[in-house]
């Protein structure tokens, strides 16, 4: 809101909108029937993620896991996992484990044998970035520079996710998703208006898209009003608050004083560790040296009250389970 109020939008030195030199990789969501579309788990409650307001409609993962366990609103019996370590990246790992164990069949495509892959019936060898053809738009989403990521090597039987999708679609004799990956990349480049094929982009290496400021003066913004909105009219249409508001955490001394009797502290999660990427790369020794143990920040007053010193191991417990982590020391 501050850049909008001060006029610092899409101007030199301000909040700059990208040139979008490539089109979106097709989700093929438009090929679902209305009936199948309506079955997206959580779409009725989480409209920005899975409903009509979603940019790229998806299921709501906690609702999906609940359907695995309870079979409501319908049973989920098969699960294909691509680029995701489900067991360690969603809240309440014990409940996630219980959900995955209810499946009849699970496939995991990954570079490593992760905890999730260990539960799968079939593990497919995923391709890493030197093993795939891909278009990269930099910065991400803005795509002011479009680059060709070219496959340099292929080890064993690994395939990119997209190649696996194409193979499945062909085996299932689907009417869509059967074209080659290079054809899809060509369509992305065409949508971006660059006038080259992927083969030609590989020869060039990259294309810098001519930049233009104040694009909104010609096309407006992608909102119902065409303006940059402080009052989100699309939110209002979907039944959400159109302006920012404060909401107390669901389990805090204020919202749940009964819970706070046994659990008086508020846990905040989601902070990034610069040496890793989400749950990845923790088995790499050189990275592990920089952040060997799991650590949690704790206020000095709280630490003193509980007799916790720098570098001490401590148990962090909630109503759903507990984990053992270190208090930061002078090195971290």
N, C-alpha and C positions, 0 to 999 in steps of 0.2 A: 504493500500500500504506500509506503514512504516514497519509493521512486515514482509512483504514479502521481502522488500529490505534489511532488516537487518538480514534475515534468522531466525527470531523468530517465525516460524510456526511449530506447532505440535512437540514441544520439551518441556522438563521440564521448567516451568517458562515462557513459551511463549504462543502464541495464539494457544490453543489446540483444535484439532478437536475431536468430540465425537466418541463413539464406536457404537452408533445407535443400541442399544440392542433390539429394537422393530421395526417392520415394520410400514409403514404409515397406518393410518385408511383409508380404501378404499373410494375414492370419487365416484367411478363408472362412471367417466367421459368418460371412453373408450366405454361405451355402447351407447352413443349418436350417432346418424347417422351423417354423414358429413354435411347434410343439417341443422340439428338441431344445430350442433356445430358451424356452420357459423353464426347462428343468435344470438350468445352471444353478448349482447349490449356493444359496446365500444371496442370489440376485434380487430377491424381493426385499431384503433388509439392508444390503450393502450395495446400493444402486450405483455409486461412483466406481466401485470395483467390478461388480458383476452384472449390473443391470443396464438399463437403457442409457444411463448417463456415462457409462464407461468408455474410455478412449480405446482400450483393448480389453473387451469383456473377459473376465476370468471367474473361476469359482472362488468362494471364500473358504480358505483352507481349513480353519477350525470347524466350519460347517461340514466340509467334505470328510474330515476325520471323524466327526460325530456320526455321519451317515455310515461310515465303515463299521463303527462299533454297534450302532443301534438299528441300522437298516431303515432310518427315517430321514427324509420323506420316501426314500427308496434305497435298497441295498447297493453298496459299491463293492464289487468283488474283484476287480482288476485295477492295477495302478501302474502306469508307465512313468518312470522318474527320469527326467533329463536335466542335467545341470543343477541338481538339488540334493542336499543331504538332509532329507526330511527329518530324520530322527534327532538331529542336533541343532536344527535351525528354527524350530517352532517351539513355542512355550509348552511347558509341562511335558517333558520328554517321556515320562512313564506312561502318560495317557496317549501320546503319539505312538509309542511302542505297542500298547494294547490295541490301538486302531489298526496298525499295519499287520499285526498278527491275525486279524480277522479276515484278511484278504485270501482269496483262492489262488491268486496269481499276481506276482509283481516282477516288473522288469526295471533294471537300473542301468543307465548308460553313464559311465563315469571314467575318469582318468585313473582313479585310485580305488582300492577296496575300502570304501568308507563304511561306517557303522550301518548306514542304510543299505548299501550294496550287499553287505554281509547277510541281510535279511531277504534279499531278492531270490526268486526262483531262477532268473536268468540275468546275467550281467553282460552287457555289451561294451566292447572297447570303444570309448569315445575318442574323437580326434582332438588334438591340441592345436593351438593356433598355427604352428608351422606346417600342419597337415591339412589345411582347409583353404578353399577359395572363398573369399568373402569381400564385401565392400565395407570400408570403415569411413564414417563421416565424423570429422573432428571440428570443433568440440562435439561430443556426443549429443545427438538430437539436432543441434544447430547445423551441423554439416557444412561449414564454410569451406572446408578442404575435404575433398573426396579422394580416398586412397584405395588402391587395389591390394588386398591381402592375398598373396599368391602362395599356393601350396608348394613347399620346397621338398617335402619328404613324406612318405607314408610308411608307418611301421606296422607290420602285421596286418590284421584285418580291421583296423580302426576305421570308422566312418564318422562324418559330421552328423549332427542331429538332423539336419535337413535331408541328407542322403538317406538316413534311416526312415524318415517320414515318407519320402518318395517311394522307397522300396516297399514299405507297408501298404501305401495307397495302391501301388501297382498289383501287389499280391491280392489285395482285397477287391480289385477291379472297381475302384472308386472313380467317379466322373471327374474329379479334380485332384490336384496335388500329384499329378503323374509326370509333369514336365521336368526336365533336368534342372539342377540347381543353377547352372549357368544361364538358362532361359529366365529364371526368376531374377537373377542379378541384372540381366539385360533390361527387364521390365522396371526394376528399381531405378536404373540409370535413365531410362526413357522418361519416367515420371518426374525425375529431377531436372529434365530439360537440358542435360549436358551434351546430348547428341553424339554419344560414343557407346560402343558395346563394351562388355567386360574384357574381351580380348584386346580391344584397343586401349582400354584403361591400363591394362597390364603393361603395355608398351610404354605408356606415358609415365606410369608410376602413381601420379596424383594429379588432380585438377583443383586449382584454387578458384572458387566461385567469385565473380566480381561482386563486391559488397556494396550494399545500398542502405542508407539510414532512413529513418522515418517512413518505413514501409506502410505503417498504419494510415498515413494520409491518403494512400491510394486504395488500400483494400480493407481498412478497418481492422478490428480484432475478431477472433473467432468466438464471439459471444452472441447471445440473442439480440443484444442492442447494438452490436458492432463497435462498442466502446470498451475501454479497459474498465472493469467494474470493481468498485469498492463494495457495492451491494450486489452479491452474486444472484442474479435473477434465475439462473439455471438451478442453483441450490434450492431456491424458493419453490420452483416448479416441482422439484422432487421431494419436497417436504422437509428439507433441511434448513437450519438457520442460515439466512443470507449474509450475516455479519459474524465476525469472530466473537467467541464468548468463552468464558472460563468454565471448566467442569472439574470438580474435585475428583482425584483418582478414586476408582471404585473401592479400594481397600486402603484407607488412611485413618489416622486417629479422628478425623472429622466425620468422614462418611460412614465408617464402621468402628465406632468406639468399642463395640463388643469384641471385634477381632483384635483391636489394638491392645487389649488387656494382655494378650499372649504374644502379639507381634507388633510392638510399638513403633518400629522403624518403617520408613517408606523405601521400597526398592526401586531403583531406576536402572533399566537395562538398555542395551542397544548401542553403547559406545563402541567406536571403532578402534581396533588395534592396528597401527600403521604397518606392522610387519606381515600381517596376514590379510586375506581377503575373505570376509565372512568366516565360514568354517574351514576354509582351504589352507593348505600349506603348513599346517602345524607339525607335520611329520618331517619337514625339511630341517636338517640339523643347523645349518647356518642361520636360518630365520629363528629357530627355536632358541638359539643362544641369546638373542636380543630380548626374548620374552619367554623364558623357559616355563614359568609357573603361571597358573591362572591367578589374576589379581583383581581385587575390588577396592575401590576408593571408599574411605570411611572418614567421617568428620573426626578431627582430633579429640573433641570433647566426648564423642560417643566411644571412641577407642579407649580413652582414658577411663571412662566409666566402667568399661568391661575388661579392663586390664590387658588391652591389646597393644603391643608395641610394634614398631616398624619391622616389617618382614615376617611377623608372626603368621602362622596358619590360623584360620578361623572358620567356623561353621556358619554358613548363611542359610537360615531355615525359613520356609514359608509354610502355608497350609498344604502345599502340594508336594513338598519334598525339600531336600537340602543339598548343598554343595560345599565343598571345602576349597577355600581360596586364601591367598596371602594378602595381608595388608601391605600397601606399597612401602618400599624402603627408599633410601637416598639415591639408589641407582635407577629408580623408575618413577 
